[in-house]
Amino acid sequence: MSTSPHGRYWIRPRPLTGASWAGRRIGILGGSFNPAHAGHRHVSQWMLRRLQLDQVWWLVSPQNPLKQTRGMATLDARLDAARAAARDPRILVTDLETQLGTRYTVDTLEALRRRYPRTRFVWIMGADNLLQIPRWRGWTRILGRMPVAVFPRRPYSLKALVGQAARRYSRSRVPPRDAGGLPARPAPAWTFLDGPLHPASSTEIRRKGWWAGR
């Protein structure tokens, strides 16, 4: 049994039983997690506090369409590493994209909205993804479907905040002081939350040979 930040005690529902998640405030952090590391946990715990979330779900992607398959560990290996790295009962590691049969973020988010119509989701992404999101399939539908919380990533943050997506949705930007209300806001709504960065990097972990996933 777990406790939400709102003081409610509840048993963790099964991932695909939508009715059990009604009214919950859930952050979605998607990615390859090749591998997951302490930086992912740091961001998730920070967002749990700032957005007043009940949980953060890690959506471990079968294969990011924008990334090469070379050097990508198997999904099972990445899921195992993510579970080991999460180390927090409020972080739920999932392979929902595999279960939903989706490949692109826009399709995943639309499927989540259908399955969990009364859950208050927030999409969590780094400033690097805010900068490149115009390259994603259906990117305006992504920002139009779900509130978004952006965390800093060096050296992308300044460029991202003057990039195409930030400019297009400038009127939908929520100040950091109001971030706790973001899950209840209708999309489009997004916020940039500046704060302490974590030095861990999946790329650096692979480069140094510390990741033996297959």
NUMARRO-57991 format. One line per 10 residues: their letters; for each residue z, x, y of C-alpha. Coordinates in Angstrom, 1 decimal. Layout:
N
a> Z,X,Y ~ ...
// end
This chain:
214
mstsphgryw> 0.0,0.0,0.0 ~ -0.9,1.3,3.5 ~ 0.1,0.6,7.1 ~ -2.5,0.0,9.8 ~ -1.9,1.2,13.4 ~ -1.0,-2.4,14.3 ~ 1.9,-2.5,11.9 ~ 0.3,-4.6,9.2 ~ 0.9,-3.7,5.5 ~ -2.0,-4.3,3.3
irprpltgas> -3.4,-3.2,-0.1 ~ -6.6,-1.2,0.1 ~ -9.4,-3.7,-0.7 ~ -12.3,-2.8,-3.0 ~ -15.1,-1.2,-0.9 ~ -17.7,-4.0,-1.5 ~ -15.4,-7.1,-1.3 ~ -16.3,-8.1,2.3 ~ -13.8,-10.9,2.7 ~ -10.9,-8.5,2.1
wagrrigilg> -12.0,-6.5,5.2 ~ -12.1,-9.5,7.6 ~ -10.5,-8.5,11.0 ~ -10.1,-4.8,10.1 ~ -11.2,-2.1,12.6 ~ -13.3,0.4,10.7 ~ -14.9,3.6,11.9 ~ -18.0,4.7,10.1 ~ -18.8,8.4,9.9 ~ -22.0,9.1,8.1
gsfnpahagh> -23.6,12.4,7.0 ~ -24.6,14.8,4.3 ~ -21.0,16.3,4.0 ~ -22.6,19.4,2.6 ~ -19.7,20.1,2.3 ~ -17.0,18.0,3.9 ~ -14.3,20.1,5.6 ~ -11.2,20.0,7.8 ~ -13.4,19.3,10.9 ~ -14.5,16.0,9.5
rhvsqwmlrr> -10.8,15.1,8.8 ~ -9.9,16.2,12.4 ~ -12.5,14.0,14.0 ~ -11.6,11.1,11.7 ~ -7.9,11.3,12.5 ~ -8.6,11.7,16.2 ~ -10.8,8.6,16.2 ~ -8.2,6.6,14.2 ~ -5.8,7.2,17.1 ~ -8.2,6.9,20.1
lqldqvwwlv> -10.0,3.8,18.8 ~ -6.9,2.2,17.2 ~ -8.7,1.9,13.9 ~ -7.3,0.8,10.5 ~ -9.5,3.2,8.5 ~ -12.5,5.6,8.8 ~ -15.1,5.4,6.1 ~ -17.1,8.5,5.2 ~ -20.6,7.5,4.2 ~ -21.8,10.4,2.1
spqnplkqtr> -25.6,10.1,2.3 ~ -27.8,10.6,-0.8 ~ -30.3,12.5,1.4 ~ -30.6,12.6,5.2 ~ -34.3,11.9,6.0 ~ -34.1,14.5,8.8 ~ -32.7,17.3,6.6 ~ -34.4,19.4,3.9 ~ -33.4,18.9,0.3 ~ -33.3,22.7,-0.2
gmatldarld> -29.6,23.8,-0.2 ~ -28.4,20.3,-0.6 ~ -25.7,19.9,-3.2 ~ -25.7,16.9,-5.6 ~ -24.2,13.7,-4.4 ~ -21.5,13.9,-7.0 ~ -20.5,17.4,-5.8 ~ -20.4,16.3,-2.2 ~ -18.4,13.2,-3.0 ~ -15.8,15.3,-4.9
aaraaardpr> -15.6,17.8,-2.0 ~ -15.2,14.9,0.5 ~ -12.4,13.4,-1.4 ~ -10.6,16.8,-1.6 ~ -11.1,17.3,2.2 ~ -10.1,13.8,3.3 ~ -6.4,14.2,2.5 ~ -5.5,11.0,4.4 ~ -5.1,7.5,2.9 ~ -6.7,6.1,6.0
ilvtdletql> -10.0,7.9,5.2 ~ -12.1,6.2,2.5 ~ -14.9,8.4,1.0 ~ -17.8,6.2,-0.2 ~ -21.3,6.3,-1.5 ~ -22.1,3.0,0.1 ~ -25.6,4.0,1.0 ~ -26.4,4.5,-2.7 ~ -24.8,1.2,-3.6 ~ -26.6,-0.6,-0.8
gtrytvdtle> -29.9,1.1,-1.6 ~ -30.5,2.2,2.0 ~ -31.9,5.4,3.3 ~ -32.0,5.1,7.0 ~ -29.0,4.5,9.3 ~ -30.4,1.4,10.9 ~ -30.8,-0.3,7.4 ~ -27.3,0.9,6.4 ~ -25.7,-0.6,9.5 ~ -27.5,-3.9,9.2
alrrryprtr> -26.5,-4.1,5.5 ~ -22.9,-3.5,6.4 ~ -23.0,-6.2,9.0 ~ -24.3,-8.6,6.5 ~ -21.7,-7.7,3.8 ~ -18.8,-7.5,6.2 ~ -19.5,-10.1,8.9 ~ -15.9,-10.3,10.2 ~ -15.1,-6.6,10.1 ~ -15.1,-4.7,13.5
fvwimgadnl> -17.1,-1.6,12.9 ~ -17.6,1.5,15.2 ~ -20.3,4.1,14.4 ~ -18.9,7.6,14.9 ~ -21.3,10.5,15.6 ~ -21.4,13.9,17.3 ~ -23.0,14.7,20.6 ~ -25.8,16.5,18.6 ~ -26.8,13.1,17.1 ~ -26.6,11.3,20.4
lqiprwrgwt> -29.1,13.8,21.7 ~ -31.5,13.4,18.8 ~ -31.0,9.7,18.0 ~ -34.4,8.8,19.7 ~ -36.0,10.5,16.6 ~ -34.2,8.1,14.2 ~ -35.9,5.1,12.8 ~ -34.9,1.9,14.7 ~ -32.6,3.8,17.0 ~ -32.4,1.0,19.6
rilgrmpvav> -31.4,-1.4,16.9 ~ -28.7,1.0,15.8 ~ -27.2,1.0,19.3 ~ -27.8,-2.7,19.6 ~ -26.0,-3.5,16.4 ~ -22.7,-1.6,16.5 ~ -20.4,0.0,19.1 ~ -20.7,3.8,19.0 ~ -18.0,6.5,19.6 ~ -19.4,10.0,20.4
fprrpyslka> -17.4,13.2,19.9 ~ -18.2,16.6,21.5 ~ -20.3,19.2,19.7 ~ -21.1,22.6,21.2 ~ -23.6,23.3,22.7 ~ -25.0,19.7,22.7 ~ -22.5,17.6,24.7 ~ -23.9,18.2,28.3 ~ -27.5,17.7,27.2 ~ -26.6,14.6,25.2
lvgqaarrys> -24.9,13.0,28.2 ~ -28.1,13.2,30.2 ~ -30.5,12.6,27.3 ~ -32.7,9.7,26.6 ~ -30.2,7.5,24.8 ~ -27.4,8.1,27.3 ~ -29.7,7.3,30.2 ~ -31.1,4.1,28.5 ~ -27.6,2.8,27.7 ~ -25.8,4.1,30.8
rsrvpprdag> -24.7,0.6,31.8 ~ -23.2,0.1,28.3 ~ -21.0,3.2,28.5 ~ -17.2,2.5,28.1 ~ -14.8,4.8,29.9 ~ -12.5,6.8,27.6 ~ -9.4,5.0,28.9 ~ -10.8,1.8,27.4 ~ -11.8,3.3,24.0 ~ -9.1,1.4,22.1
glparpapaw> -11.0,-1.8,22.8 ~ -14.3,-0.5,21.6 ~ -14.2,-2.1,18.2 ~ -13.9,-5.6,19.7 ~ -16.8,-5.1,22.2 ~ -20.2,-6.5,21.4 ~ -23.0,-4.0,21.1 ~ -24.5,-2.2,22.9 ~ -21.3,-0.3,23.9 ~ -20.6,3.3,23.5
tfldgplhpa> -18.1,5.9,24.7 ~ -17.9,9.7,24.8 ~ -14.5,11.0,23.9 ~ -13.9,14.6,25.0 ~ -11.2,16.5,23.3 ~ -10.2,19.5,21.2 ~ -13.0,20.8,18.9 ~ -12.5,22.0,15.3 ~ -14.1,25.3,14.4 ~ -15.1,24.3,10.8
ssteirrkgw> -18.9,24.0,10.2 ~ -20.7,23.0,7.0 ~ -23.6,25.4,7.9 ~ -21.2,28.3,8.3 ~ -19.3,27.4,5.1 ~ -22.7,27.5,3.2 ~ -23.8,30.7,5.0 ~ -20.6,32.6,3.9 ~ -21.0,31.4,0.4 ~ -17.8,29.4,0.3
wagr> -19.5,26.3,-1.0 ~ -20.5,26.3,-4.6 ~ -21.6,22.7,-4.8 ~ -24.6,21.9,-7.0
// end
